[in-house]
Amino acid sequence: MSQTANKAQEQIRSLVCGAIEKAQQQGKLPAAQGNPFTVEIPSDRNNGDYSTNAAMVNAKVFRLPPRKIAELLAENMDLENTYFSRVEIAGPGFINFFLRDSFYADILLEIRKAGDNYGRSDYGKGKRINVEFVSANPTGPMHMGNARGGALGDCLAAVLDYAGYDVSREFYVNDAGNQIDKFALSLDIRYQQLLGKEVELPEDSYHGEDIKERAQEFIDEYGDAYLEKSEQERRKALVDFALPKNLSNMKKAMEKYRIDYDLWFSELSLHQGGELAETIDLLKKGGYTYEKDGALWYKNIQVQTEMLLGQGKTQEYIDKLELKDDVLIRANGNPTYFAADIAYHRNKLEKRGFDKAIDVWGADHHGHVARMKGAMKAVGIDPERLDILLMQFVRLVRDGEVVRMSKRTGKAITLVDLLNEVPIDAVRFLFNMREPGSLMDFDLDLAVEQSAQNPVYYCQYAHARICSIIRKLEGQGKALRPCTAEELELLTAPEERELIRYLSTLDEVIINAAKNYDPAKVTHYCTDLATCFHKFYNACRCDVEDEKLMQARMCLCLCVRDTMRSVLKMLKIDAPDRM
C-alpha cells in the first residue's frame, strides 16, 4: 500500500493499543496482554474505510462481550491529528474507522512527489533473483508457448524489480547434447538431399522448413564441397554455420519483443568448463548415483522418497507416483539433458550466488519439477531456492475458430509471425491477462481491435484522454499548477474518492504480483484504474469555473496519467498521448 495508506493502518493499530492501555489504567479492562488483531478494508465502504476485529479476538482475554470491549476502546480513542474523523461500532463488535479529507489529499501529494517511482517498494530487500524464461532450443523457430513465456517472464522480472528485488533475466541456450546431434543429422540429410543424394530423413529428426533453409544457405556459401568430407566433419560444419544464424534470429525476435536479457547462458560452457563433470562427481560422492547397463543413473526414487516423507507424505502416497530413476550419463558416454540441467541450476544458485532462481516452463514439464528440486537437495542446495512457474498452453483464435497454420508459410504460426501481425503492446498485455497456470485463447481479432473491448487499448485510451484534457485546458490559457492539501480536500465526490483509493493500492498490487509470480494482477490493475477514471470523468467535469476545484481535479488526472504511464512502462507497453 502507499505510504499514506500504510500510515493510516499504523494509526489504527496505535489507536487500538493506546485505547486498551487507557481502559486498563481506568480499571475497565483487566491488565492482560491482548491478542493480535487485523486491520482490513471492508468490502462495503458504507461500513467504514477500515475495520478491526480487535474487540472480538480479545473477548476471552478481557472476559467481556466483544461489543462492550469495542465501546470501551472507542471511548478511549483520541482521533485528533490522525487520518480518521470518527469510529463506529458494528455487528458483534467490529470497530469501523472513517477517513478524513486529508487522507485523500495526502495520497495525491505522495503520488506527485514520487513521480516515476510511485509503486516501487523495498519489499524484496535487494535479494538477488534470476528469472530464466523462453530458453527455446536453438534448432528451430520459436512458437506460441515461447510467445507467452516471453511476455510472462519479462513482465514477472519487471514486477519483481518494482517490488525491490535485484533481478537478472536469463536465456538458457541448449547448444549441446542430444538435440544438437539431431540438429546436425537433420541438416546433413537435407544438405545431401538438396545436392541430389537419395537419403531419407529419419522420423524423429527435425522436419521443419527452416532446416531446409539453413542447408540451402550452407550450399549457397560452400556448394558441394562437404559431400566428400567425413560425416563428423560435415555435420560439425553445418552446425557451426546454422546455429549462430538461429541464435541471431532468436536474439532479434526477443529484441523486437522488447526483451533484453542480462545473459544468454550457453549449455556448452558447462561441458567445456568442467562444471558438468564437477556436478556429476558431487552426486557420486553423495551416494546418489549407480551404474547399470553401462550408464550412470541418478537415484531419483531415493531422493524423492526422502523429501516426500520429510513433508509428511505416506509411503502409500509415494508408491502411487511411480517414481523412476534417471540416466545422467548414457552408455555412449554422452551426458543427458537432465545432468546438464542440474549443473546449470547449481551454477545459478551456488556458483553465481543468486538467492533464488525462477524458471518459467511449459506445463508439459510438470513431471520435471519435483526431480529438479530433489536434485538441488542432492547437490547440497536448499530446494526452496528454486521456484518453477508452470505455464499453460496457448490457442490462437480468429473469428471464433482455432488458428493452426500460417497462411503466409503454411507452417505452424511462430513468434515472429505473431509479432508481425499483432501490435507488440497487445501481445505483451494480453499474454499477461491470465494467471500462468490458466489455459489461454489468444484472440487475434481482439488484439488488433481499437475499441474499449481491447484491454490494452482501453488502458492506453485513458492515458491519451487525460493528455487531451490537459491540451484543451492549456489551449484555453488555463495552466496547471501544484495544488495545496487544502485544495485537494475539495475532492469529495464518490467517484473522486474511489479513484484516489484505487490509486493508493498500486504498490500492494505489485507486491502481491511478485509474491504470487503473477503479472496478471498488474494488468488487471491497469484496466480497473482505467474503469475508475472513466467513471470519474463521466461524473466530474474538470473544466469548471471554480479554479481551485479545477486544479484539484486536474491534479487527480495527472496522478492517474502518471500512474498508468508508469505501470505500462514497467510492462514495456507504450502510453500514447494521442489516439
FENTA-V929908 format. One record per run of one state. SS is the DSSP state (H for helix, E for strand, - for the rest). FROM is the first residue (numbers start at 0). TO is the last residue. Records with the same first field share a line. If there is no record, write none. Layout:
SS->FROM-TO ; FROM-TO
This chain:
-->0-1 ; 25-37 ; 40-43 ; 47-48 ; 52-52 ; 57-57 ; 62-64 ; 75-82 ; 90-92 ; 99-99 ; 117-126 ; 132-142 ; 162-164 ; 173-176 ; 194-207 ; 222-229 ; 256-261 ; 272-273 ; 285-287 ; 292-293 ; 298-298 ; 310-313 ; 320-324 ; 329-333 ; 335-335 ; 351-354 ; 378-381 ; 391-392 ; 398-399 ; 403-403 ; 405-410 ; 412-413 ; 421-422 ; 430-438 ; 448-453 ; 475-483 ; 488-492 ; 503-504 ; 516-518 ; 539-545 ; 570-578
H->2-24 ; 44-46 ; 53-56 ; 58-61 ; 65-74 ; 100-116 ; 143-161 ; 177-193 ; 208-221 ; 230-255 ; 266-271 ; 274-284 ; 299-309 ; 314-319 ; 336-350 ; 362-377 ; 382-384 ; 414-420 ; 423-429 ; 443-447 ; 454-474 ; 484-487 ; 493-502 ; 505-515 ; 519-538 ; 546-569
E->38-39 ; 49-51 ; 83-89 ; 93-98 ; 127-131 ; 165-172 ; 262-265 ; 288-291 ; 294-297 ; 325-328 ; 334-334 ; 355-361 ; 385-390 ; 393-397 ; 400-402 ; 404-404 ; 411-411 ; 439-442
